[in-house]
């Protein structure tokens, strides 16, 4: 599976090389103009398909710590930042290529300096815009009402997570963390993805345990739990998020909408008979149908589960429909001590900027933390450590961003221009 994934992702880079070389026809200035458009189009296409879309670590995410550069994502989305990076590198390529291979031509410097000049103007405008947006957003955060949220990172080992003998110790851990959180007077306590080692709502004793905890603590709980439904003769499991009140009543639920291929479902299982055994091992999860907007007290919030946070268009849906802050619950224990956990939270930072909404992140083994509307990551936990963190966030009561309302317009423009160029290249 990993080999197939690597081949699939490398296909887009190979296609970028083939198309830009073919369409630029050996003219560096054409490459300078084409490269950002083609790269952005392919990166967008790679990221969007509901079955095989994989938006992990697009080029723009490399700038997640450079807050000035990422602010225009509220208009262009992450793909605008990728386009900017390619534009700068294409300009450098043009400059070096022109001076090295055309050194004997007395006028070789003219086009290269024009390209550098245009790129400097674009970058200057981008950074100026980003600096203005960063300062404006910070001032809005400072003047906005705040709410306190607690995140419980249980750090449950993966091999123990579904062991029935470890159910009670697991719930005891979350109980202790939740009661500890009460001291910080939060308005909400968040547990990670699949925090309950039972089917909440279907397991009577486990469900009552969580409901009693909500009543005892006096704080609403948002947590992940497996769930299942019977559809005729078929039983489907769901990766679900529950929000329950401080009286233990279920306020609303959200079912994961973007499942992990070969992790939560097997694509094309009916057509590909030879993978039926894989279905038996993995199982088949049901697909969520709605981007739930939860209402808690005077605020509305949206939830994403696990790697859903890497899909910009999916995350913007609850914000478009009124969510004022976002919660991402995940279990990154699968990543071990690799860089993937750090990459995962870095991608979440861009969702905060695109939608100008703070994000609360609860991970089983880390990295949990808080992200404000500028994309600033703060108050994070360590990997593989049991921790409780409490912090303030400023829900966005203001207007929705261009990106929240309209989505990937910038990417559509890049796709349209790339399509036009391909037609012209084919015709002429």
C-alpha positions in Angstrom: 0.0 0.0 0.0 2.8 2.4 0.9 4.5 1.7 -2.5 1.2 2.5 -4.3 0.8 5.7 -2.3 4.4 6.7 -3.2 3.8 6.0 -6.9 0.5 7.9 -6.8 2.0 11.0 -5.3 5.1 10.9 -7.5 2.9 10.8 -10.5 1.9 14.4 -10.0 5.5 15.7 -9.8 6.4 13.7 -12.9 3.5 15.2 -14.7 4.5 18.7 -13.6 7.9 18.2 -15.1 6.6 16.7 -18.4 4.0 19.4 -18.9 6.1 22.4 -18.1 9.0 21.3 -20.2 6.8 20.4 -23.1 4.7 23.6 -23.0 7.6 26.0 -22.3 9.2 24.8 -25.6 12.7 25.5 -24.3 11.9 29.2 -23.5 12.7 30.0 -19.9 10.2 32.9 -19.7 7.4 30.4 -20.6 8.5 28.2 -17.8 8.5 31.1 -15.4 4.8 31.8 -16.3 3.7 28.2 -16.5 5.3 26.6 -13.4 3.1 28.2 -10.7 -0.1 27.5 -12.7 0.7 23.9 -13.5 2.0 23.1 -10.0 -1.0 24.7 -8.2 -3.4 22.9 -10.5 -1.8 19.5 -10.0 -1.5 20.0 -6.2 -5.2 20.9 -6.0 -6.2 17.9 -8.1 -4.0 15.6 -5.9 -5.8 16.9 -2.8 -9.5 16.9 -3.6 -10.7 13.5 -4.7 -12.9 12.0 -1.9 -11.4 8.5 -2.3 -7.8 9.1 -3.3 -7.4 12.8 -2.4 -4.3 13.2 -0.3 -3.4 16.7 0.7 -0.6 15.8 3.0 2.2 18.4 3.2 1.6 20.4 0.0 4.4 22.8 -0.8 2.7 25.8 1.0 2.8 24.1 4.4 6.5 24.6 4.5 5.8 28.3 5.5 3.5 27.5 8.4 5.8 29.3 10.9 6.2 32.3 8.7 3.0 34.0 9.8 3.3 37.0 7.4 3.5 34.8 4.4 0.5 32.5 5.2 -2.0 35.3 6.0 -3.3 35.7 2.4 -4.5 32.1 2.6 -7.8 33.6 3.9 -8.3 34.5 0.2 -6.3 32.0 -1.9 -6.2 29.0 0.5 -3.1 27.0 1.0 -2.7 26.7 -2.8 -1.9 30.4 -3.2 1.1 29.9 -0.9 2.3 27.0 -3.0 2.0 29.1 -6.1 4.1 31.9 -4.5 6.9 29.5 -3.6 7.0 28.0 -7.2 6.9 31.5 -8.7 10.0 32.6 -6.7 11.8 29.4 -7.5 10.9 29.7 -11.2 12.2 33.2 -11.2 15.5 32.0 -9.7 15.7 29.2 -12.3 15.1 31.7 -15.1 17.7 34.1 -13.7 20.4 31.4 -13.4 19.5 29.7 -16.7 19.7 33.0 -18.6 23.0 34.1 -17.1 24.7 30.7 -17.3 23.6 29.7 -20.8 23.4 33.0 -22.4 26.4 34.7 -20.9 27.8 35.7 -24.3 24.7 37.6 -25.3 24.9 41.2 -24.5 21.2 41.6 -23.8 20.8 38.4 -21.8 20.4 40.4 -18.6 17.3 42.3 -19.7 14.6 39.6 -19.5 16.1 38.1 -16.4 15.9 41.4 -14.5 12.3 41.9 -15.8 11.4 38.5 -14.3 13.1 39.3 -11.0 11.4 42.7 -11.0 8.0 41.2 -11.5 8.6 38.5 -8.8 9.9 41.2 -6.4 6.7 43.2 -6.9 4.5 40.1 -6.3 6.4 39.0 -3.2 6.4 42.6 -1.9 2.7 42.9 -2.3 2.1 39.5 -0.8 4.2 40.2 2.3 2.8 43.7 2.8 -0.7 42.3 2.6 0.2 39.5 5.0 1.7 41.9 7.5 -1.4 44.1 7.4 -3.7 41.1 7.8 -1.6 39.7 10.6 -1.7 42.9 12.7 -5.4 43.3 12.0 -6.3 39.8 13.1 -4.2 40.1 16.2 -6.0 43.3 17.3 -9.4 41.6 16.6 -8.3 38.6 18.8 -7.3 40.9 21.6 -10.6 42.7 21.6 -12.8 39.6 21.2 -14.6 37.8 24.0 -12.8 34.6 25.1 -13.8 31.2 26.2 -11.7 28.6 28.1 -11.3 25.1 26.7 -9.5 22.2 28.2 -7.9 19.3 26.3 -7.2 15.9 27.8 -4.4 14.0 26.2 -4.8 10.4 27.6 -1.8 8.9 26.0 -3.3 5.5 25.7 -1.0 3.0 24.1 -2.3 1.7 20.8 -1.9 -2.0 21.6 -4.0 -1.4 24.8 -6.6 0.9 23.4 -9.2 -1.8 22.5 -8.2 -4.3 25.1 -11.3 -5.0 27.2 -9.2 -5.5 30.3 -7.9 -1.9 29.9 -11.3 -0.3 29.5 -11.7 0.8 33.1 -8.1 2.1 33.5 -8.6 4.1 30.2 -11.8 5.7 31.5 -10.2 6.4 34.9 -7.5 8.3 33.1 -10.0 10.6 31.3 -12.0 11.0 34.5 -8.9 12.2 36.4 -7.9 14.6 33.6 -11.4 16.0 33.3 -11.8 16.6 37.1 -8.4 18.2 37.1 -9.6 20.4 34.2 -12.5 21.7 36.3 -10.0 23.7 38.4 -9.3 25.8 35.3 -13.0 26.6 34.9 -13.3 25.6 31.2 -16.6 25.9 29.3 -15.7 22.7 27.4 -13.5 19.7 27.9 -12.2 17.9 24.7 -11.0 14.3 24.5 -9.3 12.8 21.4 -10.6 10.7 18.6 -12.1 7.3 19.7 -11.3 8.2 23.3 -14.0 5.8 24.7 -13.0 2.1 24.3 -16.6 1.1 23.7 -19.6 2.2 21.6 -20.9 5.3 23.3 -24.7 5.3 23.3 -24.8 1.5 22.7 -22.8 0.3 25.7 -25.0 1.0 28.8 -22.4 0.9 31.5 -19.8 2.9 29.5 -22.3 5.5 28.4 -23.5 6.0 31.9 -20.0 6.4 33.2 -19.3 9.3 30.8 -22.7 10.9 31.5 -22.1 10.7 35.2 -18.7 12.3 34.7 -20.2 15.2 32.8 -22.7 15.8 35.6 -20.0 15.5 38.3 -17.7 17.9 36.6 -20.4 20.3 35.5 -18.7 20.8 32.1 -19.8 19.7 28.6 -17.6 17.0 27.0 -16.7 16.6 23.4 -15.1 13.3 22.5 -14.6 10.7 19.9 -16.2 7.3 20.1 -16.9 4.4 17.7 -20.5 3.9 16.8 -22.4 1.4 14.7 -25.7 1.2 12.8 -27.5 -1.7 11.3 -28.6 -1.1 7.7 -30.7 -4.0 6.7 -28.4 -7.1 7.0 -25.3 -4.9 7.0 -23.7 -3.4 10.1 -21.6 -0.3 9.6 -19.2 1.2 12.1 -18.8 5.0 12.3 -16.0 7.2 13.5 -18.1 9.6 15.5 -17.7 12.7 17.7 -20.2 13.4 20.5 -20.9 16.6 22.2 -22.8 16.1 25.5 -24.0 18.7 28.0 -23.1 19.0 31.6 -26.2 17.0 32.3 -25.0 14.1 30.2 -27.4 14.7 27.3 -26.2 14.4 23.7 -26.3 17.8 22.1 -25.3 16.6 18.6 -23.0 14.2 16.8 -20.7 14.3 13.8 -19.6 11.3 11.7 -16.3 11.4 9.9 -16.9 12.3 6.2 -13.5 11.7 4.7 -12.4 8.1 5.5 -8.8 6.8 5.2 -8.5 4.5 2.2 -7.3 1.1 3.2 -7.5 2.2 6.8 -11.2 2.8 7.4 -12.5 1.4 4.1 -11.3 -0.4 1.0 -12.0 1.3 -2.3 -13.6 -0.5 -5.2 -14.1 -3.6 -3.0 -16.9 -4.9 -5.3 -14.9 -4.5 -8.5 -11.7 -5.8 -7.1 -12.6 -9.3 -5.8 -9.1 -10.1 -4.8 -9.1 -7.5 -2.0 -12.1 -9.1 -0.2 -9.7 -10.5 2.5 -8.4 -7.0 3.2 -12.0 -5.9 3.8 -12.4 -8.5 6.4 -9.2 -7.3 8.2 -9.9 -3.6 7.9 -13.7 -3.5 8.1 -15.9 -1.0 6.4 -16.7 2.3 8.1 -19.9 4.3 7.3 -19.5 7.7 5.7 -20.8 10.8 7.4 -23.4 12.8 5.5 -23.3 16.3 7.1 -20.8 18.9 8.4 -22.4 19.3 11.8 -22.4 22.7 13.4 -22.7 22.2 17.2 -24.2 24.8 19.4 -22.8 25.2 22.9 -23.8 28.1 25.1 -23.6 31.2 22.9 -21.2 29.8 20.4 -21.1 27.4 17.4 -18.3 25.0 16.6 -17.3 22.5 13.9 -15.5 19.3 14.4 -13.0 17.4 12.2 -11.7 13.9 12.9 -8.1 12.9 12.4 -6.7 13.7 9.0 -9.9 15.5 7.8 -8.1 18.6 9.1 -5.7 18.5 6.0 -8.6 19.0 3.6 -9.3 22.7 3.3 -12.6 22.5 1.5 -14.0 20.0 4.0 -12.9 22.1 7.0 -14.4 25.3 5.7 -17.9 23.8 5.4 -19.0 24.2 9.1 -17.4 27.6 9.2 -19.4 28.6 6.1 -22.5 27.4 7.9 -21.8 29.4 11.1 -19.1 27.7 13.2 -17.1 30.2 15.2 -14.3 27.9 16.3 -13.1 24.5 15.3 -12.1 21.3 17.1 -9.9 18.6 15.7 -9.8 15.3 17.5 -7.3 12.7 16.4 -5.2 9.7 17.4 -1.7 10.1 16.1 -0.3 7.1 17.9 -0.1 5.4 14.5 2.7 7.8 13.6 5.0 6.7 16.3 8.0 9.1 16.8 8.1 10.1 13.2 7.7 13.7 11.9 4.1 13.0 10.9 2.6 14.3 14.2 4.4 17.6 13.8 3.4 17.8 10.2 -0.2 17.1 11.1 -0.6 20.0 13.5 1.3 22.3 11.1 -1.3 21.7 8.4 -4.1 22.5 11.0 -2.5 26.0 11.3 -3.4 26.8 7.7 -7.1 25.9 8.4 -7.1 28.5 11.1 -5.8 31.2 8.8 -8.1 30.2 5.9 -11.2 30.5 8.0 -10.0 33.0 10.7 -11.2 30.7 13.3 -9.2 29.3 16.3 -8.7 25.6 16.4 -8.6 23.3 19.5 -6.7 20.1 18.9 -6.9 17.0 21.0 -4.7 14.1 20.2 -4.4 10.8 22.0 -0.6 10.8 22.2 0.0 14.3 21.0 0.5 16.8 19.6 -2.5 18.5 21.3 -2.7 22.3 21.4 -4.3 25.5 20.5 -4.1 27.5 17.2 -5.3 31.1 17.0 -6.8 32.8 13.9 -3.4 34.0 12.7 -2.1 30.4 12.5 0.0 30.8 15.7 0.4 27.4 17.4 0.7 27.6 21.2 0.4 25.7 24.5 1.2 22.3 22.8 1.7 19.0 24.5 4.6 16.7 24.2 4.4 13.4 22.3 3.6 10.2 24.3 3.0 12.1 27.5 -0.3 12.2 29.5 -1.2 15.9 29.8 -4.0 18.4 30.4 -3.9 21.8 28.9 -6.3 24.7 29.4 -6.3 27.9 27.4 -8.4 30.7 26.1 -9.6 31.0 22.5 -11.4 33.9 20.7 -14.3 32.5 18.6 -14.8 34.5 15.4 -18.1 36.3 15.6 -17.2 38.5 12.6 -17.8 37.9 8.9 -16.6 34.8 7.1 -13.5 35.0 5.1 -13.5 34.9 1.3 -12.1 31.4 1.4 -14.7 30.2 3.9 -17.5 31.5 1.7 -16.2 30.7 -1.8 -13.5 28.0 -1.4 -10.8 27.3 -3.9 -11.5 30.1 -6.4 -7.8 30.7 -6.8 -7.2 27.0 -7.7 -10.1 27.0 -10.2 -8.5 30.0 -11.9 -5.2 28.2 -12.1 -6.9 25.1 -13.5 -8.8 27.2 -16.1 -5.6 28.9 -17.2 -3.7 25.6 -17.3 -6.5 24.1 -19.5 -6.4 27.1 -21.9 -2.6 26.8 -22.2 -2.8 23.1 -22.9 -5.3 23.7 -25.7 -3.2 26.4 -27.2 -0.1 24.2 -26.9 -1.9 21.3 -28.6 -3.3 23.6 -31.4 -0.1 25.5 -32.2 
